[in-house]
Amino acid sequence: MTGAPDYPIEGGCDCRFIRYRLLSSPLFVHCCHCRWCQRETGASFALNAMIEGDQVELLSGNLAWVDTPSESGRGQQIGRSPKCSVALWSHYAGAGPLIAFVRVGTLDNPDLLPPNIHIFTVSKQPWVVLPESTPAVPVYYDRKQYWPPASLARREALLPRIEAWVASQRDGMS
């Protein structure tokens, strides 16, 4: 990739029933090599662009939301095309719909968002060779060490809304 992409950028599912737009750059792009991601994708890793939920604009179609387990035990919701079943993005229980993990491979030009970091490399497939130019960590990482300052500031601004959402979920269980 040469330079930063101009936003918005668009993507969608295989059958084009779902079309979406990223209105701004992601907070961070993870290439996750955990066994959960391998199982969910049927591939060696998942490449997810983490972005504020309100920065993902659905242009056409309606997602089918599927509740799936996660290693944290709190689960996630995966938004899939109801026509071709392609997974487009997910929401984890820690932030719900306020943070989306967009599947980079569903972008019209996925080359625009290479990973900022490789995570859970302790369980990566042994034949996957990681580039020395991209940080890689055995499990997870310290956000303050790897995220750019602008992304940290965007996350900080979102934290009160995340905390309110988490509290509303707890209250709903009572």
PEQUIPE-V650790 format. One record per backbone hydrogen bond with DSSP energy under -0.5 kcal/mol. CO is the residue of the C=O (numbers start at 1). NH is the residue of the N-H. Records with the same first field share a line. If there is no record, write none. Layout:
CO: NH, NH
This chain:
1: 3
9: 22
10: 108
11: 20
13: 16
17: 19
18: 13
19: 59, 60
20: 11
21: 23, 57
22: 8, 9
28: 30, 50
29: 116, 117
30: 32, 48
31: 119
32: 46
34: 38
35: 39
36: 40
37: 41
38: 42, 43
46: 32, 48
47: 104
48: 30, 50
49: 51, 102
50: 27, 28
51: 100
52: 55
53: 56
55: 23, 24, 57
56: 58
57: 21, 59
60: 19
62: 82
63: 65
64: 80
66: 78
68: 76
70: 73
75: 93
76: 68
77: 79, 91
78: 66, 80
79: 88, 89
80: 64
81: 85
86: 81
88: 103
89: 79
90: 101
91: 77
92: 95, 96
95: 98
96: 99
98: 53
100: 51, 102
101: 90
102: 49, 104
103: 106
104: 107
106: 12
107: 110
109: 112
110: 113
116: 135
117: 31, 119
118: 137
119: 33
120: 123
121: 124
125: 128
127: 129
128: 130
131: 134
135: 118
137: 121
138: 122
139: 120
140: 139
141: 143
142: 145, 146
143: 146, 147
148: 151, 152
149: 153
150: 154
151: 155
152: 156
153: 157
154: 158
155: 159
158: 161, 162
159: 163
160: 164
161: 165
162: 166
163: 167
164: 168
165: 169
166: 170
167: 171
168: 172
169: 173
170: 173, 174
171: 174
